[in-house]
């Protein structure tokens, strides 16, 4: 079974783009400063919330950062 990955460019001062893997619920955020972080086990509800949020940075700070286990990829 192949992974289903969605990627969107994010209109944000600090985030370049976001990617979500529907198979394992990993959310990968690429920040404009070059940092790439993978957040594990994030339900698709939050992916859709990020996609629809008027402020992507505010959404990520409130619902993603420090809420989910993560690892720095780059």
Predicted model as a PDB file, atoms N, CA, C, CB and O in Angstrom, pLDDT in the B-factor column:
MODEL        1                                                                  
ATOM      1  N   UNK A   1       0.843  -1.180   0.000  1.00 45.00           N  
ATOM      2  CA  UNK A   1       0.000   0.000   0.000  1.00 45.00           C  
ATOM      3  C   UNK A   1       0.888   1.243   0.000  1.00 45.00           C  
ATOM      4  CB  UNK A   1      -0.959  -0.002   1.221  1.00 45.00           C  
ATOM      5  O   UNK A   1       1.813   1.345   0.806  1.00 45.00           O  
ATOM      6  N   UNK A   2       0.618   2.162  -0.877  1.00 56.00           N  
ATOM      7  CA  UNK A   2       1.426   3.375  -0.933  1.00 56.00           C  
ATOM      8  C   UNK A   2       0.842   4.447  -0.026  1.00 56.00           C  
ATOM      9  CB  UNK A   2       1.523   3.893  -2.372  1.00 56.00           C  
ATOM     10  O   UNK A   2      -0.356   4.460   0.253  1.00 56.00           O  
ATOM     11  N   UNK A   3       1.698   5.333   0.423  1.00 67.00           N  
ATOM     12  CA  UNK A   3       1.277   6.437   1.267  1.00 67.00           C  
ATOM     13  C   UNK A   3       0.585   7.499   0.426  1.00 67.00           C  
ATOM     14  CB  UNK A   3       2.474   7.037   2.016  1.00 67.00           C  
ATOM     15  O   UNK A   3       0.955   7.732  -0.725  1.00 67.00           O  
ATOM     16  N   UNK A   4      -0.400   8.126   0.995  1.00 82.00           N  
ATOM     17  CA  UNK A   4      -1.076   9.245   0.349  1.00 82.00           C  
ATOM     18  C   UNK A   4      -0.575  10.503   1.028  1.00 82.00           C  
ATOM     19  CB  UNK A   4      -2.648   9.122   0.438  1.00 82.00           C  
ATOM     20  O   UNK A   4      -0.840  10.730   2.208  1.00 82.00           O  
ATOM     21  N   UNK A   5       0.150  11.320   0.280  1.00 82.00           N  
ATOM     22  CA  UNK A   5       0.766  12.517   0.843  1.00 82.00           C  
ATOM     23  C   UNK A   5       0.187  13.749   0.160  1.00 82.00           C  
ATOM     24  CB  UNK A   5       2.308  12.477   0.687  1.00 82.00           C  
ATOM     25  O   UNK A   5       0.141  13.828  -1.068  1.00 82.00           O  
ATOM     26  N   UNK A   6      -0.248  14.699   0.963  1.00 82.00           N  
ATOM     27  CA  UNK A   6      -0.753  15.970   0.466  1.00 82.00           C  
ATOM     28  C   UNK A   6       0.229  17.062   0.877  1.00 82.00           C  
ATOM     29  CB  UNK A   6      -2.191  16.264   1.011  1.00 82.00           C  
ATOM     30  O   UNK A   6       0.732  17.061   2.001  1.00 82.00           O  
ATOM     31  N   UNK A   7       0.497  17.981  -0.026  1.00 81.00           N  
ATOM     32  CA  UNK A   7       1.400  19.092   0.257  1.00 81.00           C  
ATOM     33  C   UNK A   7       0.720  20.393  -0.142  1.00 81.00           C  
ATOM     34  CB  UNK A   7       2.754  18.921  -0.491  1.00 81.00           C  
ATOM     35  O   UNK A   7       0.093  20.482  -1.198  1.00 81.00           O  
ATOM     36  N   UNK A   8       0.852  21.406   0.717  1.00 75.00           N  
ATOM     37  CA  UNK A   8       0.322  22.729   0.382  1.00 75.00           C  
ATOM     38  C   UNK A   8       1.363  23.782   0.715  1.00 75.00           C  
ATOM     39  CB  UNK A   8      -1.005  23.011   1.138  1.00 75.00           C  
ATOM     40  O   UNK A   8       2.078  23.672   1.711  1.00 75.00           O  
ATOM     41  N   UNK A   9       1.439  24.802  -0.125  1.00 75.00           N  
ATOM     42  CA  UNK A   9       2.226  25.981   0.216  1.00 75.00           C  
ATOM     43  C   UNK A   9       1.411  26.766   1.223  1.00 75.00           C  
ATOM     44  CB  UNK A   9       2.577  26.851  -1.055  1.00 75.00           C  
ATOM     45  O   UNK A   9       0.189  26.863   1.105  1.00 75.00           O  
ATOM     46  N   UNK A  10       2.082  27.323   2.209  1.00 77.00           N  
ATOM     47  CA  UNK A  10       1.387  28.002   3.293  1.00 77.00           C  
ATOM     48  C   UNK A  10       1.669  29.497   3.221  1.00 77.00           C  
ATOM     49  CB  UNK A  10       1.812  27.432   4.663  1.00 77.00           C  
ATOM     50  O   UNK A  10       2.819  29.923   3.117  1.00 77.00           O  
ATOM     51  N   UNK A  11       0.616  30.271   3.278  1.00 76.00           N  
ATOM     52  CA  UNK A  11       0.742  31.731   3.288  1.00 76.00           C  
ATOM     53  C   UNK A  11       0.997  32.166   4.729  1.00 76.00           C  
ATOM     54  CB  UNK A  11      -0.547  32.428   2.700  1.00 76.00           C  
ATOM     55  O   UNK A  11       0.066  32.473   5.473  1.00 76.00           O  
ATOM     56  N   UNK A  12       2.267  32.188   5.105  1.00 82.00           N  
ATOM     57  CA  UNK A  12       2.646  32.475   6.484  1.00 82.00           C  
ATOM     58  C   UNK A  12       3.993  33.176   6.504  1.00 82.00           C  
ATOM     59  CB  UNK A  12       2.692  31.180   7.327  1.00 82.00           C  
ATOM     60  O   UNK A  12       4.805  33.010   5.594  1.00 82.00           O  
ATOM     61  N   UNK A  13       4.223  33.958   7.546  1.00 85.00           N  
ATOM     62  CA  UNK A  13       5.505  34.644   7.695  1.00 85.00           C  
ATOM     63  C   UNK A  13       6.631  33.677   8.055  1.00 85.00           C  
ATOM     64  CB  UNK A  13       5.396  35.727   8.756  1.00 85.00           C  
ATOM     65  O   UNK A  13       7.792  33.938   7.741  1.00 85.00           O  
ATOM     66  N   UNK A  14       6.302  32.574   8.703  1.00 84.00           N  
ATOM     67  CA  UNK A  14       7.367  31.676   9.170  1.00 84.00           C  
ATOM     68  C   UNK A  14       7.340  30.279   8.552  1.00 84.00           C  
ATOM     69  CB  UNK A  14       7.284  31.546  10.651  1.00 84.00           C  
ATOM     70  O   UNK A  14       8.335  29.560   8.650  1.00 84.00           O  
ATOM     71  N   UNK A  15       6.253  29.873   7.928  1.00 88.00           N  
ATOM     72  CA  UNK A  15       6.140  28.523   7.388  1.00 88.00           C  
ATOM     73  C   UNK A  15       6.096  28.575   5.867  1.00 88.00           C  
ATOM     74  CB  UNK A  15       4.886  27.814   7.943  1.00 88.00           C  
ATOM     75  O   UNK A  15       5.319  29.324   5.275  1.00 88.00           O  
ATOM     76  N   UNK A  16       6.955  27.756   5.245  1.00 90.00           N  
ATOM     77  CA  UNK A  16       7.004  27.703   3.783  1.00 90.00           C  
ATOM     78  C   UNK A  16       5.937  26.756   3.230  1.00 90.00           C  
ATOM     79  CB  UNK A  16       8.398  27.259   3.311  1.00 90.00           C  
ATOM     80  O   UNK A  16       5.115  27.149   2.402  1.00 90.00           O  
ATOM     81  N   UNK A  17       5.958  25.500   3.700  1.00 89.00           N  
ATOM     82  CA  UNK A  17       4.905  24.581   3.277  1.00 89.00           C  
ATOM     83  C   UNK A  17       4.670  23.489   4.314  1.00 89.00           C  
ATOM     84  CB  UNK A  17       5.258  23.956   1.931  1.00 89.00           C  
ATOM     85  O   UNK A  17       5.475  23.267   5.219  1.00 89.00           O  
ATOM     86  N   UNK A  18       3.535  22.819   4.143  1.00 92.00           N  
ATOM     87  CA  UNK A  18       3.148  21.741   5.043  1.00 92.00           C  
ATOM     88  C   UNK A  18       2.822  20.511   4.207  1.00 92.00           C  
ATOM     89  CB  UNK A  18       1.935  22.154   5.934  1.00 92.00           C  
ATOM     90  O   UNK A  18       2.327  20.611   3.085  1.00 92.00           O  
ATOM     91  N   UNK A  19       3.110  19.357   4.780  1.00 93.00           N  
ATOM     92  CA  UNK A  19       2.867  18.094   4.080  1.00 93.00           C  
ATOM     93  C   UNK A  19       2.240  17.125   5.079  1.00 93.00           C  
ATOM     94  CB  UNK A  19       4.198  17.503   3.466  1.00 93.00           C  
ATOM     95  O   UNK A  19       2.643  17.063   6.241  1.00 93.00           O  
ATOM     96  N   UNK A  20       1.250  16.372   4.611  1.00 93.00           N  
ATOM     97  CA  UNK A  20       0.565  15.436   5.498  1.00 93.00           C  
ATOM     98  C   UNK A  20       0.507  14.058   4.852  1.00 93.00           C  
ATOM     99  CB  UNK A  20      -0.858  15.937   5.835  1.00 93.00           C  
ATOM    100  O   UNK A  20       0.117  13.920   3.692  1.00 93.00           O  
ATOM    101  N   UNK A  21       0.900  13.044   5.612  1.00 93.00           N  
ATOM    102  CA  UNK A  21       0.860  11.656   5.156  1.00 93.00           C  
ATOM    103  C   UNK A  21      -0.378  11.010   5.779  1.00 93.00           C  
ATOM    104  CB  UNK A  21       2.181  10.874   5.547  1.00 93.00           C  
ATOM    105  O   UNK A  21      -0.435  10.796   6.990  1.00 93.00           O  
ATOM    106  N   UNK A  22      -1.367  10.702   4.938  1.00 91.00           N  
ATOM    107  CA  UNK A  22      -2.640  10.142   5.419  1.00 91.00           C  
ATOM    108  C   UNK A  22      -2.516   8.724   5.956  1.00 91.00           C  
ATOM    109  CB  UNK A  22      -3.653  10.157   4.309  1.00 91.00           C  
ATOM    110  O   UNK A  22      -3.378   8.279   6.714  1.00 91.00           O  
ATOM    111  N   UNK A  23      -1.476   8.014   5.586  1.00 91.00           N  
ATOM    112  CA  UNK A  23      -1.316   6.637   6.020  1.00 91.00           C  
ATOM    113  C   UNK A  23      -0.857   6.546   7.467  1.00 91.00           C  
ATOM    114  CB  UNK A  23      -0.335   5.924   5.124  1.00 91.00           C  
ATOM    115  O   UNK A  23      -1.403   5.767   8.249  1.00 91.00           O  
ATOM    116  N   UNK A  24       0.155   7.348   7.826  1.00 91.00           N  
ATOM    117  CA  UNK A  24       0.684   7.268   9.195  1.00 91.00           C  
ATOM    118  C   UNK A  24       0.431   8.525  10.023  1.00 91.00           C  
ATOM    119  CB  UNK A  24       2.163   7.001   9.148  1.00 91.00           C  
ATOM    120  O   UNK A  24       0.928   8.643  11.144  1.00 91.00           O  
ATOM    121  N   UNK A  25      -0.347   9.471   9.471  1.00 94.00           N  
ATOM    122  CA  UNK A  25      -0.729  10.698  10.187  1.00 94.00           C  
ATOM    123  C   UNK A  25       0.475  11.531  10.619  1.00 94.00           C  
ATOM    124  CB  UNK A  25      -1.558  10.345  11.407  1.00 94.00           C  
ATOM    125  O   UNK A  25       0.499  12.083  11.719  1.00 94.00           O  
ATOM    126  N   UNK A  26       1.470  11.615   9.743  1.00 94.00           N  
ATOM    127  CA  UNK A  26       2.625  12.471  10.010  1.00 94.00           C  
ATOM    128  C   UNK A  26       2.442  13.802   9.293  1.00 94.00           C  
ATOM    129  CB  UNK A  26       3.945  11.783   9.561  1.00 94.00           C  
ATOM    130  O   UNK A  26       2.160  13.847   8.095  1.00 94.00           O  
ATOM    131  N   UNK A  27       2.606  14.871  10.037  1.00 95.00           N  
ATOM    132  CA  UNK A  27       2.544  16.224   9.497  1.00 95.00           C  
ATOM    133  C   UNK A  27       3.964  16.769   9.465  1.00 95.00           C  
ATOM    134  CB  UNK A  27       1.595  17.147  10.347  1.00 95.00           C  
ATOM    135  O   UNK A  27       4.634  16.810  10.497  1.00 95.00           O  
ATOM    136  N   UNK A  28       4.428  17.185   8.301  1.00 95.00           N  
ATOM    137  CA  UNK A  28       5.765  17.746   8.161  1.00 95.00           C  
ATOM    138  C   UNK A  28       5.645  19.218   7.832  1.00 95.00           C  
ATOM    139  CB  UNK A  28       6.578  17.002   7.073  1.00 95.00           C  
ATOM    140  O   UNK A  28       4.984  19.599   6.866  1.00 95.00           O  
ATOM    141  N   UNK A  29       6.293  20.047   8.646  1.00 95.00           N  
ATOM    142  CA  UNK A  29       6.282  21.495   8.435  1.00 95.00           C  
ATOM    143  C   UNK A  29       7.675  21.950   8.039  1.00 95.00           C  
ATOM    144  CB  UNK A  29       5.801  22.246   9.709  1.00 95.00           C  
ATOM    145  O   UNK A  29       8.661  21.618   8.697  1.00 95.00           O  
ATOM    146  N   UNK A  30       7.746  22.708   6.963  1.00 94.00           N  
ATOM    147  CA  UNK A  30       9.000  23.310   6.525  1.00 94.00           C  
ATOM    148  C   UNK A  30       8.916  24.791   6.817  1.00 94.00           C  
ATOM    149  CB  UNK A  30       9.278  23.044   5.007  1.00 94.00           C  
ATOM    150  O   UNK A  30       8.069  25.503   6.277  1.00 94.00           O  
ATOM    151  N   UNK A  31       9.810  25.244   7.681  1.00 92.00           N  
ATOM    152  CA  UNK A  31       9.822  26.644   8.084  1.00 92.00           C  
ATOM    153  C   UNK A  31      10.730  27.445   7.159  1.00 92.00           C  
ATOM    154  CB  UNK A  31      10.281  26.787   9.547  1.00 92.00           C  
ATOM    155  O   UNK A  31      11.669  26.901   6.579  1.00 92.00           O  
ATOM    156  N   UNK A  32      10.452  28.718   7.025  1.00 90.00           N  
ATOM    157  CA  UNK A  32      11.224  29.577   6.133  1.00 90.00           C  
ATOM    158  C   UNK A  32      12.671  29.741   6.585  1.00 90.00           C  
ATOM    159  CB  UNK A  32      10.568  30.932   6.033  1.00 90.00           C  
ATOM    160  O   UNK A  32      13.528  30.110   5.781  1.00 90.00           O  
ATOM    161  N   UNK A  33      12.960  29.471   7.863  1.00 91.00           N  
ATOM    162  CA  UNK A  33      14.341  29.545   8.349  1.00 91.00           C  
ATOM    163  C   UNK A  33      15.132  28.282   8.007  1.00 91.00           C  
ATOM    164  CB  UNK A  33      14.354  29.770   9.860  1.00 91.00           C  
ATOM    165  O   UNK A  33      16.305  28.169   8.363  1.00 91.00           O  
ATOM    166  N   UNK A  34      14.485  27.319   7.308  1.00 92.00           N  
ATOM    167  CA  UNK A  34      15.170  26.101   6.883  1.00 92.00           C  
ATOM    168  C   UNK A  34      14.885  24.883   7.730  1.00 92.00           C  
ATOM    169  CB  UNK A  34      16.614  26.336   6.872  1.00 92.00           C  
ATOM    170  O   UNK A  34      15.205  23.768   7.318  1.00 92.00           O  
ATOM    171  N   UNK A  35      14.298  25.054   8.894  1.00 95.00           N  
ATOM    172  CA  UNK A  35      13.988  23.917   9.755  1.00 95.00           C  
ATOM    173  C   UNK A  35      12.831  23.093   9.212  1.00 95.00           C  
ATOM    174  CB  UNK A  35      13.665  24.395  11.153  1.00 95.00           C  
ATOM    175  O   UNK A  35      11.837  23.633   8.727  1.00 95.00           O  
ATOM    176  N   UNK A  36      12.977  21.783   9.303  1.00 96.00           N  
ATOM    177  CA  UNK A  36      11.914  20.877   8.886  1.00 96.00           C  
ATOM    178  C   UNK A  36      11.610  19.967  10.073  1.00 96.00           C  
ATOM    179  CB  UNK A  36      12.323  20.045   7.606  1.00 96.00           C  
ATOM    180  O   UNK A  36      12.503  19.314  10.612  1.00 96.00           O  
ATOM    181  N   UNK A  37      10.340  19.933  10.472  1.00 96.00           N  
ATOM    182  CA  UNK A  37       9.918  19.140  11.620  1.00 96.00           C  
ATOM    183  C   UNK A  37       8.779  18.221  11.219  1.00 96.00           C  
ATOM    184  CB  UNK A  37       9.494  20.046  12.790  1.00 96.00           C  
ATOM    185  O   UNK A  37       7.863  18.609  10.495  1.00 96.00           O  
ATOM    186  N   UNK A  38       8.862  16.990  11.709  1.00 97.00           N  
ATOM    187  CA  UNK A  38       7.817  16.003  11.455  1.00 97.00           C  
ATOM    188  C   UNK A  38       7.087  15.732  12.764  1.00 97.00           C  
ATOM    189  CB  UNK A  38       8.411  14.684  10.858  1.00 97.00           C  
ATOM    190  O   UNK A  38       7.696  15.328  13.754  1.00 97.00           O  
ATOM    191  N   UNK A  39       5.792  15.956  12.757  1.00 97.00           N  
ATOM    192  CA  UNK A  39       4.933  15.722  13.917  1.00 97.00           C  
ATOM    193  C   UNK A  39       4.179  14.423  13.680  1.00 97.00           C  
ATOM    194  CB  UNK A  39       3.942  16.919  14.157  1.00 97.00           C  
ATOM    195  O   UNK A  39       3.540  14.246  12.643  1.00 97.00           O  
ATOM    196  N   UNK A  40       4.256  13.523  14.638  1.00 95.00           N  
ATOM    197  CA  UNK A  40       3.737  12.156  14.466  1.00 95.00           C  
ATOM    198  C   UNK A  40       2.364  11.980  15.101  1.00 95.00           C  
ATOM    199  CB  UNK A  40       4.707  11.144  15.066  1.00 95.00           C  
ATOM    200  O   UNK A  40       2.070  12.523  16.166  1.00 95.00           O  
ATOM    201  N   UNK A  41       1.536  11.205  14.413  1.00 94.00           N  
ATOM    202  CA  UNK A  41       0.227  10.845  14.963  1.00 94.00           C  
ATOM    203  C   UNK A  41      -0.784  11.965  14.974  1.00 94.00           C  
ATOM    204  CB  UNK A  41       0.392  10.350  16.335  1.00 94.00           C  
ATOM    205  O   UNK A  41      -1.714  11.942  15.780  1.00 94.00           O  
ATOM    206  N   UNK A  42      -0.629  12.943  14.104  1.00 96.00           N  
ATOM    207  CA  UNK A  42      -1.549  14.080  14.066  1.00 96.00           C  
ATOM    208  C   UNK A  42      -2.801  13.674  13.279  1.00 96.00           C  
ATOM    209  CB  UNK A  42      -0.865  15.340  13.424  1.00 96.00           C  
ATOM    210  O   UNK A  42      -2.694  13.345  12.098  1.00 96.00           O  
ATOM    211  N   UNK A  43      -3.975  13.689  13.903  1.00 95.00           N  
ATOM    212  CA  UNK A  43      -5.195  13.310  13.191  1.00 95.00           C  
ATOM    213  C   UNK A  43      -5.475  14.241  11.998  1.00 95.00           C  
ATOM    214  CB  UNK A  43      -6.386  13.324  14.155  1.00 95.00           C  
ATOM    215  O   UNK A  43      -5.123  15.420  12.015  1.00 95.00           O  
ATOM    216  N   UNK A  44      -6.104  13.687  10.985  1.00 92.00           N  
ATOM    217  CA  UNK A  44      -6.374  14.461   9.770  1.00 92.00           C  
ATOM    218  C   UNK A  44      -7.240  15.681  10.047  1.00 92.00           C  
ATOM    219  CB  UNK A  44      -7.048  13.583   8.730  1.00 92.00           C  
ATOM    220  O   UNK A  44      -7.215  16.645   9.282  1.00 92.00           O  
ATOM    221  N   UNK A  45      -8.001  15.650  11.126  1.00 93.00           N  
ATOM    222  CA  UNK A  45      -8.796  16.811  11.532  1.00 93.00           C  
ATOM    223  C   UNK A  45      -7.922  18.060  11.636  1.00 93.00           C  
ATOM    224  CB  UNK A  45      -9.497  16.541  12.876  1.00 93.00           C  
ATOM    225  O   UNK A  45      -8.327  19.142  11.212  1.00 93.00           O  
ATOM    226  N   UNK A  46      -6.723  17.908  12.201  1.00 94.00           N  
ATOM    227  CA  UNK A  46      -5.824  19.050  12.373  1.00 94.00           C  
ATOM    228  C   UNK A  46      -5.204  19.481  11.043  1.00 94.00           C  
ATOM    229  CB  UNK A  46      -4.719  18.706  13.377  1.00 94.00           C  
ATOM    230  O   UNK A  46      -4.949  20.667  10.832  1.00 94.00           O  
ATOM    231  N   UNK A  47      -4.963  18.531  10.154  1.00 91.00           N  
ATOM    232  CA  UNK A  47      -4.466  18.875   8.816  1.00 91.00           C  
ATOM    233  C   UNK A  47      -5.493  19.757   8.107  1.00 91.00           C  
ATOM    234  CB  UNK A  47      -4.173  17.588   7.979  1.00 91.00           C  
ATOM    235  O   UNK A  47      -5.139  20.782   7.523  1.00 91.00           O  
ATOM    236  N   UNK A  48      -6.743  19.364   8.156  1.00 90.00           N  
ATOM    237  CA  UNK A  48      -7.789  20.154   7.513  1.00 90.00           C  
ATOM    238  C   UNK A  48      -7.974  21.489   8.224  1.00 90.00           C  
ATOM    239  CB  UNK A  48      -9.112  19.379   7.491  1.00 90.00           C  
ATOM    240  O   UNK A  48      -8.265  22.502   7.588  1.00 90.00           O  
ATOM    241  N   UNK A  49      -7.806  21.487   9.532  1.00 92.00           N  
ATOM    242  CA  UNK A  49      -7.881  22.737  10.290  1.00 92.00           C  
ATOM    243  C   UNK A  49      -6.781  23.699   9.876  1.00 92.00           C  
ATOM    244  CB  UNK A  49      -7.793  22.460  11.787  1.00 92.00           C  
ATOM    245  O   UNK A  49      -7.023  24.895   9.715  1.00 92.00           O  
ATOM    246  N   UNK A  50      -5.579  23.182   9.705  1.00 89.00           N  
ATOM    247  CA  UNK A  50      -4.462  24.016   9.256  1.00 89.00           C  
ATOM    248  C   UNK A  50      -4.748  24.576   7.869  1.00 89.00           C  
ATOM    249  CB  UNK A  50      -3.145  23.209   9.247  1.00 89.00           C  
ATOM    250  O   UNK A  50      -4.545  25.762   7.609  1.00 89.00           O  
ATOM    251  N   UNK A  51      -5.220  23.707   6.985  1.00 81.00           N  
ATOM    252  CA  UNK A  51      -5.505  24.113   5.612  1.00 81.00           C  
ATOM    253  C   UNK A  51      -6.547  25.229   5.580  1.00 81.00           C  
ATOM    254  CB  UNK A  51      -5.989  22.912   4.788  1.00 81.00           C  
ATOM    255  O   UNK A  51      -6.455  26.126   4.742  1.00 81.00           O  
ATOM    256  N   UNK A  52      -7.528  25.193   6.468  1.00 87.00           N  
ATOM    257  CA  UNK A  52      -8.626  26.161   6.464  1.00 87.00           C  
ATOM    258  C   UNK A  52      -8.434  27.348   7.398  1.00 87.00           C  
ATOM    259  CB  UNK A  52      -9.883  25.470   6.824  1.00 87.00           C  
ATOM    260  O   UNK A  52      -9.233  28.284   7.372  1.00 87.00           O  
ATOM    261  N   UNK A  53      -7.392  27.328   8.223  1.00 88.00           N  
ATOM    262  CA  UNK A  53      -7.177  28.406   9.205  1.00 88.00           C  
ATOM    263  C   UNK A  53      -6.817  29.723   8.519  1.00 88.00           C  
ATOM    264  CB  UNK A  53      -6.064  28.014  10.195  1.00 88.00           C  
ATOM    265  O   UNK A  53      -6.070  29.743   7.540  1.00 88.00           O  
ATOM    266  N   UNK A  54      -7.354  30.812   9.040  1.00 87.00           N  
ATOM    267  CA  UNK A  54      -7.023  32.125   8.477  1.00 87.00           C  
ATOM    268  C   UNK A  54      -5.590  32.518   8.822  1.00 87.00           C  
ATOM    269  CB  UNK A  54      -8.002  33.195   8.992  1.00 87.00           C  
ATOM    270  O   UNK A  54      -4.937  33.213   8.044  1.00 87.00           O  
ATOM    271  N   UNK A  55      -5.094  32.081   9.979  1.00 87.00           N  
ATOM    272  CA  UNK A  55      -3.707  32.321  10.365  1.00 87.00           C  
ATOM    273  C   UNK A  55      -3.033  30.978  10.603  1.00 87.00           C  
ATOM    274  CB  UNK A  55      -3.619  33.226  11.635  1.00 87.00           C  
ATOM    275  O   UNK A  55      -3.250  30.337  11.632  1.00 87.00           O  
ATOM    276  N   UNK A  56      -2.213  30.557   9.644  1.00 87.00           N  
ATOM    277  CA  UNK A  56      -1.547  29.256   9.739  1.00 87.00           C  
ATOM    278  C   UNK A  56      -0.603  29.204  10.935  1.00 87.00           C  
ATOM    279  CB  UNK A  56      -0.776  28.958   8.451  1.00 87.00           C  
ATOM    280  O   UNK A  56      -0.566  28.209  11.660  1.00 87.00           O  
ATOM    281  N   UNK A  57       0.164  30.281  11.139  1.00 87.00           N  
ATOM    282  CA  UNK A  57       1.103  30.326  12.258  1.00 87.00           C  
ATOM    283  C   UNK A  57       0.410  30.218  13.596  1.00 87.00           C  
ATOM    284  CB  UNK A  57       1.906  31.593  12.210  1.00 87.00           C  
ATOM    285  O   UNK A  57       0.866  29.485  14.474  1.00 87.00           O  
ATOM    286  N   UNK A  58      -0.678  30.934  13.765  1.00 90.00           N  
ATOM    287  CA  UNK A  58      -1.430  30.888  15.017  1.00 90.00           C  
ATOM    288  C   UNK A  58      -1.993  29.476  15.240  1.00 90.00           C  
ATOM    289  CB  UNK A  58      -2.576  31.938  15.005  1.00 90.00           C  
ATOM    290  O   UNK A  58      -1.958  28.956  16.356  1.00 90.00           O  
ATOM    291  N   UNK A  59      -2.504  28.871  14.181  1.00 92.00           N  
ATOM    292  CA  UNK A  59      -3.054  27.520  14.284  1.00 92.00           C  
ATOM    293  C   UNK A  59      -1.968  26.532  14.699  1.00 92.00           C  
ATOM    294  CB  UNK A  59      -3.687  27.088  12.948  1.00 92.00           C  
ATOM    295  O   UNK A  59      -2.177  25.715  15.595  1.00 92.00           O  
ATOM    296  N   UNK A  60      -0.820  26.606  14.052  1.00 91.00           N  
ATOM    297  CA  UNK A  60       0.277  25.686  14.367  1.00 91.00           C  
ATOM    298  C   UNK A  60       0.750  25.868  15.798  1.00 91.00           C  
ATOM    299  CB  UNK A  60       1.446  25.893  13.403  1.00 91.00           C  
ATOM    300  O   UNK A  60       0.991  24.890  16.505  1.00 91.00           O  
ATOM    301  N   UNK A  61       0.883  27.113  16.226  1.00 90.00           N  
ATOM    302  CA  UNK A  61       1.312  27.369  17.606  1.00 90.00           C  
ATOM    303  C   UNK A  61       0.304  26.852  18.627  1.00 90.00           C  
ATOM    304  CB  UNK A  61       1.534  28.860  17.817  1.00 90.00           C  
ATOM    305  O   UNK A  61       0.695  26.363  19.687  1.00 90.00           O  
ATOM    306  N   UNK A  62      -0.971  26.953  18.323  1.00 94.00           N  
ATOM    307  CA  UNK A  62      -2.001  26.552  19.279  1.00 94.00           C  
ATOM    308  C   UNK A  62      -2.272  25.045  19.272  1.00 94.00           C  
ATOM    309  CB  UNK A  62      -3.281  27.294  18.985  1.00 94.00           C  
ATOM    310  O   UNK A  62      -2.478  24.451  20.331  1.00 94.00           O  
ATOM    311  N   UNK A  63      -2.272  24.422  18.091  1.00 95.00           N  
ATOM    312  CA  UNK A  63      -2.741  23.046  17.992  1.00 95.00           C  
ATOM    313  C   UNK A  63      -1.683  22.001  17.624  1.00 95.00           C  
ATOM    314  CB  UNK A  63      -3.813  22.990  17.002  1.00 95.00           C  
ATOM    315  O   UNK A  63      -1.936  20.805  17.768  1.00 95.00           O  
ATOM    316  N   UNK A  64      -0.512  22.423  17.155  1.00 94.00           N  
ATOM    317  CA  UNK A  64       0.474  21.443  16.687  1.00 94.00           C  
ATOM    318  C   UNK A  64       1.737  21.450  17.552  1.00 94.00           C  
ATOM    319  CB  UNK A  64       0.843  21.724  15.228  1.00 94.00           C  
ATOM    320  O   UNK A  64       2.084  20.435  18.157  1.00 94.00           O  
ATOM    321  N   UNK A  65       2.418  22.591  17.608  1.00 89.00           N  
ATOM    322  CA  UNK A  65       3.678  22.686  18.356  1.00 89.00           C  
ATOM    323  C   UNK A  65       3.410  22.408  19.832  1.00 89.00           C  
ATOM    324  CB  UNK A  65       4.337  24.091  18.173  1.00 89.00           C  
ATOM    325  O   UNK A  65       2.479  22.963  20.414  1.00 89.00           O  
ATOM    326  N   UNK A  66       4.209  21.567  20.417  1.00 87.00           N  
ATOM    327  CA  UNK A  66       4.142  21.142  21.818  1.00 87.00           C  
ATOM    328  C   UNK A  66       2.915  20.295  22.140  1.00 87.00           C  
ATOM    329  CB  UNK A  66       4.156  22.347  22.709  1.00 87.00           C  
ATOM    330  O   UNK A  66       2.684  19.970  23.305  1.00 87.00           O  
ATOM    331  N   UNK A  67       2.125  19.931  21.128  1.00 91.00           N  
ATOM    332  CA  UNK A  67       0.969  19.074  21.356  1.00 91.00           C  
ATOM    333  C   UNK A  67       1.226  17.650  20.867  1.00 91.00           C  
ATOM    334  CB  UNK A  67      -0.260  19.653  20.663  1.00 91.00           C  
ATOM    335  O   UNK A  67       0.598  16.704  21.343  1.00 91.00           O  
ATOM    336  N   UNK A  68       2.143  17.498  19.922  1.00 91.00           N  
ATOM    337  CA  UNK A  68       2.394  16.205  19.293  1.00 91.00           C  
ATOM    338  C   UNK A  68       3.881  15.881  19.344  1.00 91.00           C  
ATOM    339  CB  UNK A  68       1.889  16.198  17.835  1.00 91.00           C  
ATOM    340  O   UNK A  68       4.724  16.778  19.314  1.00 91.00           O  
ATOM    341  N   UNK A  69       4.188  14.607  19.419  1.00 91.00           N  
ATOM    342  CA  UNK A  69       5.582  14.172  19.383  1.00 91.00           C  
ATOM    343  C   UNK A  69       6.164  14.548  18.030  1.00 91.00           C  
ATOM    344  CB  UNK A  69       5.709  12.635  19.642  1.00 91.00           C  
ATOM    345  O   UNK A  69       5.496  14.414  17.004  1.00 91.00           O  
ATOM    346  N   UNK A  70       7.416  15.021  18.025  1.00 94.00           N  
ATOM    347  CA  UNK A  70       8.026  15.458  16.772  1.00 94.00           C  
ATOM    348  C   UNK A  70       9.490  15.081  16.727  1.00 94.00           C  
ATOM    349  CB  UNK A  70       7.867  16.963  16.592  1.00 94.00           C  
ATOM    350  O   UNK A  70      10.098  14.715  17.733  1.00 94.00           O  
ATOM    351  N   UNK A  71      10.040  15.183  15.519  1.00 95.00           N  
ATOM    352  CA  UNK A  71      11.489  15.062  15.365  1.00 95.00           C  
ATOM    353  C   UNK A  71      11.914  16.088  14.335  1.00 95.00           C  
ATOM    354  CB  UNK A  71      11.917  13.607  14.938  1.00 95.00           C  
ATOM    355  O   UNK A  71      11.168  16.410  13.410  1.00 95.00           O  
ATOM    356  N   UNK A  72      13.120  16.596  14.508  1.00 95.00           N  
ATOM    357  CA  UNK A  72      13.673  17.545  13.548  1.00 95.00           C  
ATOM    358  C   UNK A  72      14.286  16.741  12.411  1.00 95.00           C  
ATOM    359  CB  UNK A  72      14.734  18.496  14.216  1.00 95.00           C  
ATOM    360  O   UNK A  72      15.148  15.891  12.634  1.00 95.00           O  
ATOM    361  N   UNK A  73      13.838  17.014  11.197  1.00 93.00           N  
ATOM    362  CA  UNK A  73      14.303  16.290  10.026  1.00 93.00           C  
ATOM    363  C   UNK A  73      15.522  16.976   9.410  1.00 93.00           C  
ATOM    364  CB  UNK A  73      13.179  16.174   8.994  1.00 93.00           C  
ATOM    365  O   UNK A  73      16.460  16.315   8.963  1.00 93.00           O  
ATOM    366  N   UNK A  74      15.498  18.290   9.393  1.00 87.00           N  
ATOM    367  CA  UNK A  74      16.615  19.063   8.832  1.00 87.00           C  
ATOM    368  C   UNK A  74      16.728  20.403   9.514  1.00 87.00           C  
ATOM    369  CB  UNK A  74      16.443  19.257   7.324  1.00 87.00           C  
ATOM    370  O   UNK A  74      17.610  21.194   9.178  1.00 87.00           O  
TER     371      UNK A  74                                                      
ENDMDL                                                                          
END                                                                             
